[in-house]
Amino acid sequence: MDKLKEGYFISFEGIEGSGKTTISRLIAEMLMTDGYEVLATYEPGGTLIGNKIRDILLMPEHKNMSHYTELLLYNAARAQHLYEKILPALRTGKLIISDRFIDSTIAYQGYGRGIDLSLISIMDKIVTGGLKPNLTILLDVEVELGLKRNRGINKIDRLEIEEIEFHKRVREGYHLIAANEPERFKVVDASMSIEEVLQIVSEIIKKHLPC
Protein backbone atom coordinates (compact mmCIF):
# COMPACT_ATOMS: atom_id res chain seq x y z
CA MET A 1 0.00 0.00 0.00
CA ASP A 2 1.31 3.44 -0.92
CA LYS A 3 2.20 5.50 2.16
CA LEU A 4 2.35 8.87 0.37
CA LYS A 5 -0.59 11.16 -0.28
CA GLU A 6 1.44 13.04 -2.86
CA GLY A 7 4.39 12.02 -5.01
CA TYR A 8 7.90 12.56 -3.68
CA PHE A 9 11.01 12.81 -5.85
CA ILE A 10 14.51 11.81 -4.70
CA SER A 11 17.52 12.03 -7.02
CA PHE A 12 21.03 10.67 -6.59
CA GLU A 13 23.97 12.60 -8.01
CA GLY A 14 27.73 12.25 -8.13
CA ILE A 15 30.76 11.77 -10.33
CA GLU A 16 31.76 8.53 -12.01
CA GLY A 17 32.35 5.76 -9.48
CA SER A 18 30.54 7.47 -6.62
CA GLY A 19 28.19 4.51 -6.14
CA LYS A 20 24.96 6.19 -7.23
CA THR A 21 23.59 3.23 -9.16
CA THR A 22 24.22 0.74 -6.37
CA ILE A 23 23.02 2.94 -3.51
CA SER A 24 19.92 4.19 -5.35
CA ARG A 25 18.95 0.59 -6.20
CA LEU A 26 19.40 -0.57 -2.60
CA ILE A 27 17.45 2.43 -1.27
CA ALA A 28 14.59 1.73 -3.69
CA GLU A 29 14.47 -1.89 -2.54
CA MET A 30 14.48 -0.81 1.11
CA LEU A 31 11.63 1.65 0.59
CA MET A 32 9.55 -0.91 -1.29
CA THR A 33 10.05 -3.31 1.62
CA ASP A 34 8.84 -0.53 3.92
CA GLY A 35 5.59 -0.34 1.96
CA TYR A 36 6.18 2.56 -0.41
CA GLU A 37 5.12 2.41 -4.04
CA VAL A 38 8.43 3.22 -5.71
CA LEU A 39 9.47 4.14 -9.23
CA ALA A 40 13.18 3.32 -9.54
CA THR A 41 14.61 4.94 -12.64
CA TYR A 42 17.72 6.57 -14.10
CA GLU A 43 19.11 9.08 -16.60
CA PRO A 44 19.95 9.21 -19.38
CA GLY A 45 17.39 6.55 -20.17
CA GLY A 46 14.55 5.13 -18.14
CA THR A 47 12.42 4.71 -21.27
CA LEU A 48 12.78 2.86 -24.58
CA ILE A 49 13.51 6.11 -26.42
CA GLY A 50 15.74 7.39 -23.65
CA ASN A 51 17.81 4.21 -23.65
CA LYS A 52 18.47 4.55 -27.38
CA ILE A 53 19.67 8.11 -26.74
CA ARG A 54 21.78 6.80 -23.85
CA ASP A 55 23.55 4.41 -26.20
CA ILE A 56 24.42 7.28 -28.53
CA LEU A 57 25.67 9.45 -25.65
CA LEU A 58 27.88 6.88 -23.95
CA MET A 59 29.44 4.93 -26.83
CA PRO A 60 33.23 5.58 -26.69
CA GLU A 61 33.45 5.79 -30.51
CA HIS A 62 31.34 8.96 -30.39
CA LYS A 63 34.26 10.91 -28.89
CA ASN A 64 33.89 13.70 -31.48
CA MET A 65 30.37 14.60 -30.35
CA SER A 66 29.77 18.34 -30.08
CA HIS A 67 29.17 19.59 -26.54
CA TYR A 68 25.89 21.12 -27.74
CA THR A 69 24.81 17.86 -29.36
CA GLU A 70 25.48 16.22 -26.02
CA LEU A 71 23.42 18.83 -24.17
CA LEU A 72 20.49 18.49 -26.58
CA LEU A 73 20.53 14.69 -26.39
CA TYR A 74 20.49 14.68 -22.58
CA ASN A 75 17.55 17.06 -22.60
CA ALA A 76 15.72 14.99 -25.21
CA ALA A 77 16.10 11.90 -23.07
CA ARG A 78 14.91 13.82 -20.01
CA ALA A 79 11.85 15.17 -21.82
CA GLN A 80 10.77 11.62 -22.65
CA HIS A 81 11.61 10.44 -19.15
CA LEU A 82 9.39 13.10 -17.63
CA TYR A 83 6.54 12.51 -20.06
CA GLU A 84 6.56 8.74 -19.78
CA LYS A 85 7.69 8.02 -16.22
CA ILE A 86 8.29 10.83 -13.73
CA LEU A 87 5.22 13.03 -14.16
CA PRO A 88 2.74 10.11 -14.19
CA ALA A 89 4.41 8.72 -11.06
CA LEU A 90 4.14 12.06 -9.24
CA ARG A 91 0.48 12.39 -10.19
CA THR A 92 -0.29 8.98 -8.70
CA GLY A 93 1.57 9.58 -5.43
CA LYS A 94 4.59 7.37 -6.03
CA LEU A 95 8.01 7.75 -4.46
CA ILE A 96 10.53 8.33 -7.25
CA ILE A 97 14.17 7.28 -6.91
CA SER A 98 16.21 8.51 -9.88
CA ASP A 99 19.87 7.88 -10.59
CA ARG A 100 20.64 11.40 -11.96
CA PHE A 101 18.42 14.32 -13.03
CA ILE A 102 18.95 17.97 -14.04
CA ASP A 103 21.87 18.54 -11.65
CA SER A 104 23.94 16.10 -13.72
CA THR A 105 23.47 18.32 -16.76
CA ILE A 106 24.51 21.42 -14.82
CA ALA A 107 27.58 19.66 -13.41
CA TYR A 108 28.72 17.81 -16.54
CA GLN A 109 27.67 20.04 -19.43
CA GLY A 110 27.82 23.30 -17.48
CA TYR A 111 30.83 23.10 -15.20
CA GLY A 112 32.52 20.17 -16.97
CA ARG A 113 32.09 21.24 -20.61
CA GLY A 114 31.89 24.97 -19.98
CA ILE A 115 28.47 25.54 -21.60
CA ASP A 116 26.82 28.76 -20.43
CA LEU A 117 24.77 27.98 -17.31
CA SER A 118 22.06 30.43 -18.38
CA LEU A 119 21.57 28.45 -21.59
CA ILE A 120 21.27 25.22 -19.60
CA SER A 121 18.72 26.92 -17.35
CA ILE A 122 16.63 28.05 -20.32
CA MET A 123 16.62 24.55 -21.77
CA ASP A 124 15.73 23.08 -18.39
CA LYS A 125 12.68 25.34 -18.10
CA ILE A 126 11.54 24.20 -21.54
CA VAL A 127 12.01 20.52 -20.73
CA THR A 128 11.03 20.29 -17.05
CA GLY A 129 9.08 23.47 -16.41
CA GLY A 130 11.43 24.03 -13.47
CA LEU A 131 10.64 20.73 -11.76
CA LYS A 132 13.30 19.74 -9.22
CA PRO A 133 13.59 16.75 -6.91
CA ASN A 134 12.31 17.22 -3.36
CA LEU A 135 15.58 15.77 -2.08
CA THR A 136 18.94 15.22 -3.77
CA ILE A 137 21.62 12.97 -2.33
CA LEU A 138 25.10 13.91 -3.57
CA LEU A 139 27.49 10.99 -3.15
CA ASP A 140 30.86 12.70 -3.01
CA VAL A 141 34.15 10.95 -3.70
CA GLU A 142 37.62 11.94 -4.87
CA VAL A 143 37.91 11.75 -8.66
CA GLU A 144 40.86 9.36 -8.58
CA LEU A 145 39.02 6.90 -6.32
CA GLY A 146 35.84 7.04 -8.39
CA LEU A 147 37.64 6.33 -11.64
CA LYS A 148 39.66 3.55 -9.99
CA ARG A 149 36.45 1.89 -8.82
CA ASN A 150 35.02 1.93 -12.33
CA ARG A 151 38.20 0.57 -13.84
CA GLY A 152 37.94 -2.25 -11.33
CA ILE A 153 34.59 -3.32 -12.78
CA ASN A 154 35.69 -2.66 -16.38
CA LYS A 155 33.18 0.17 -16.82
CA ILE A 156 34.15 2.21 -19.88
CA ASP A 157 32.01 4.79 -21.66
CA ARG A 158 32.53 8.10 -23.46
CA LEU A 159 32.57 10.09 -20.20
CA GLU A 160 34.88 7.66 -18.41
CA ILE A 161 37.64 8.30 -20.91
CA GLU A 162 37.63 12.08 -20.46
CA GLU A 163 40.75 13.65 -18.98
CA ILE A 164 40.91 13.78 -15.19
CA GLU A 165 40.58 17.59 -15.16
CA PHE A 166 37.13 17.26 -16.70
CA HIS A 167 35.99 15.03 -13.83
CA LYS A 168 37.49 17.43 -11.30
CA ARG A 169 35.50 20.31 -12.82
CA VAL A 170 32.35 18.20 -12.60
CA ARG A 171 32.97 17.40 -8.94
CA GLU A 172 33.62 21.06 -8.13
CA GLY A 173 30.44 21.93 -10.02
CA TYR A 174 28.46 19.57 -7.83
CA HIS A 175 29.89 21.22 -4.73
CA LEU A 176 28.80 24.64 -5.99
CA ILE A 177 25.30 23.43 -6.87
CA ALA A 178 24.89 21.81 -3.44
CA ALA A 179 26.14 24.95 -1.66
CA ASN A 180 23.52 27.02 -3.49
CA GLU A 181 20.66 24.70 -2.47
CA PRO A 182 21.49 23.35 1.00
CA GLU A 183 17.87 22.54 1.82
CA ARG A 184 17.50 20.18 -1.14
CA PHE A 185 21.04 18.75 -1.25
CA LYS A 186 22.50 16.38 1.31
CA VAL A 187 26.16 15.55 0.72
CA VAL A 188 27.40 12.12 1.78
CA ASP A 189 31.01 10.92 1.89
CA ALA A 190 30.95 8.06 -0.62
CA SER A 191 34.52 6.89 0.04
CA MET A 192 33.18 4.64 2.81
CA SER A 193 31.90 1.10 2.36
CA ILE A 194 28.56 0.49 0.63
CA GLU A 195 27.09 -0.58 3.96
CA GLU A 196 28.17 2.63 5.70
CA VAL A 197 26.94 4.87 2.89
CA LEU A 198 23.64 3.01 2.70
CA GLN A 199 23.07 3.48 6.44
CA ILE A 200 23.70 7.23 6.28
CA VAL A 201 21.55 7.72 3.17
CA SER A 202 18.66 5.71 4.59
CA GLU A 203 18.67 7.83 7.76
CA ILE A 204 18.62 11.05 5.69
CA ILE A 205 15.70 9.84 3.60
CA LYS A 206 13.68 8.69 6.60
CA LYS A 207 14.06 12.15 8.13
CA HIS A 208 12.86 13.91 4.98
CA LEU A 209 9.98 11.77 3.76
CA PRO A 210 6.63 13.44 4.50
CA CYS A 211 5.32 10.32 6.22
N, C-alpha and C positions, 0 to 999 in steps of 0.2 A: 504494500500500500504506500502511495506517495505521501511523504510527510510534509511537503511544501505546499502552501497555498498559492504561491507565485513562483515562477521560474527563478533560478539562481545560477549565475555564470561564473565559473572559476577557470582561469587560464594558468598554464605553467609556461615559464619562459626561462631562457638561459642559453649560453653558448654551446657549441658542439661538445659532447661528452659530459654535460652537466647532470645527466640522469633524468631528464624530463620525461622521456617516454616510459621508462621503468616506473618512476615514482607516480606519474599520473595514472598509469594502469593499475598499480596497487591501490592507490587512493580510491579510484572508481570502484574497484572490487570491494573494498572495505565499506564504502558508502552504500553499495547495493546490499551488502550483508546486513547493514544497519537499517534497511527498509526504505531507502530512497530510490526513486525512479531516476536512473542516471543515463544520460547520453554521454558516452565516452567517445571523443573524436579527436581530430588532429588537423594541422595545417602544415604545408599546403596539401590539400586532399580532402578526405572525409566524404567525398562523393565520387561517383563514377567519372564525371567530367573533371573534377578536381584532381583525381589521381592521375589522369592522363596529362594534365598540366604539370603535376608534380614530377612525372617522369621526364618531361622536357626540361624542367628547371634543374634537376639534380644530376642528369647524365653528364659524366666527366667530359665526354667528347664535345659538349656544348660550351667549351671554355671561352669561345669568342662572343658569347651572348652580350648584347648591349645592356648596360645597367638599367636603361629605361625599359627595354624589353622585359627584363627581369621584374622590375617594379610592376609593370602592367600585367604580367602573368600571375604574380602573387595576388594582385587585386582581383583578377578574373576568377581565380580559384576561390578566393574569399567570398566574392559575390554569390557564387553558386553554393558555397558552404552555408552561408546565411540563409539563402532562399530555401534550400532543401532540408537543412538540418537544424541550425541554431534557432532561427526565429520560430519555427513550429514547436520546438522543444520548450522555448520560453513561454509560448502561449498556452501550453498544456501543463505548465507547472513543474517541468522536469529540472533536475540538477545537472548542469552541463559541466563536464570536465574536458577541457581542450588543451592538447599539447600544441601550444603557440596560438597567437592571434595577432592583432594589429601591432602590438609592441615589438614583435619580431621584425616587422617591416621598418619601423622607425629605427631600430637598432642596427639591422643589417643593411638595408638600402639607404637609410639616412646617415647614421654615424659611420657605418662600415664603408659604403660606396661613395658617400659624400653628396648624395642627391639632396637638393634643397628641402628642408623639413616642412616649409610652408606648402610646397607642392605635394608632399606626401599627405599632409593634413587635408588639403583640398580633395585629393583622391579618396581619402578615408571617409570624408563626409558624403561623397557621392555613393560609395560602396556600402558603408555601414550606417549612414545617417547619424554618426557620432556614438553608436553603441559601443560601450566598453564593458569588460567583465566587472562583476561586483567585487571580485577578489583576484589578485594576481600573485602567484608564488614565483619569485625569482630564485632559481637554484644557481648560486654563484660559486664558481670554481676558477682557479688559475688556468689560463689558456693552455699552458704546457701540459698540465695534468689532464685536462679535458681531451686534448688531441691524442695524448698517450693512451687514454682509455679506449678511444675509438679505434686507434690502430690495433689495440689488443683484441678487438672483436672483428677486425678486418672490415671496418665500415669506411667506405670511400665514396664520396660523391663530389659534385662540382664545388661545393662550398668547403668541404674538407681540405681540398688541395690548394686553397688560397694561402697566401703568405701569412706568416704568424702575425704581422702587424695589422692585417685586416681583422683578425679575430680579437686582437687587443682593442682595436677601435670599437668593435661591436660590444665587448664586455664593458668598456668605459661608457658607451652609449646607454647600456642597460642601467648602469649606476646612476646616470644623470636622469633618466626617465623615472626610476624609482624614487630618487630624491625629490622630484617635482610632484609626485603623487604618493606621499607616504601613507595615506589612509587606505589606498587600494593595494599598494605593493607591500609584500612581506618578503624580506630577503633572508634566505637560508643558506648557511655554509654547506655546500654540496661536496666538500672534500672528505666528509665523514663516510662511514659505511652506509649502505642502503638502509639497513635497519635503523640506524640513528637518524638519518634524514627523514625516513618515513614516520618515525615517532614524532619528530618536531612538526612536520607538515600536518599530520593528522590532528595534533593539538591546536594548531593555528586554525584549521578549517572548522573544528568543533566549536571554537570560540566565536567564529564569524557567521556560521549558518544561522538563519533567522529562527529556526526551531530545531 
